[in-house]
Every structure is written in structure tokens, then in C-alpha cells.
Amino acid sequence: MAIEEVFIAAAALFVVLAIMMFYRAVAGPTTQDRLLAVNVLGTNTVVILALLAAGLDQAWFLDVALIYALLNFLMAVAISKFTVERGGVL
């Protein structure tokens, strides 16, 4: 088994984990669960793109992963700012 196949298999495993986390984002009992699940989904997407870049030998996947990581961070900051009330957390 070549190393590229290992990277693609790992990416497939992360896709399965992302599907499970999507369920938590939809059915999470609290807002905190949903926010954390969405943040983990974004991080999972970055990891999947990086693994695909290594497995398929396509460097542009890394560019997309970096941009997506930046957007994921900005989204987390924006959601945190809008959900925190004075003196309270979420």
C-alpha cells in the first residue's frame, strides 16, 4: 500500500467523522454543543483538504485549506462575539 493510499484512506475516515459531527451540530441539545460541532466540522474540513493534497499530490488543496482555516477562525470569533452577552457566556 502506497503512502498516497494511506492519506486518502485517512481522509475518508475523517469524512465519516465529519458526518457524525454534523449530526451533533444539527441535534445538539444546547447552543454550545452546536457551536463546538460547527467549529470541529471546519477543522475537520481543513484536515481532509490537507490529506487530499498529500494523497493526490495537488498543492492547490493546501491553498484552499489555508483559506478555509482562516474563514473558520473568523467565523468562530464572530459567532462568539454575537452570542456572548454582558456578563454571561453563550
Secondary structure, 3 states (H helix, E strand, C coil): CCHHHHHHHHHHHHHHHHHHHHHHHHHCCCHHHHHHHHHHHHHHHHHHHHHHHHHHCCCHHHHHHHHHHHHHHHHHHHHHHHHCCCCCCC
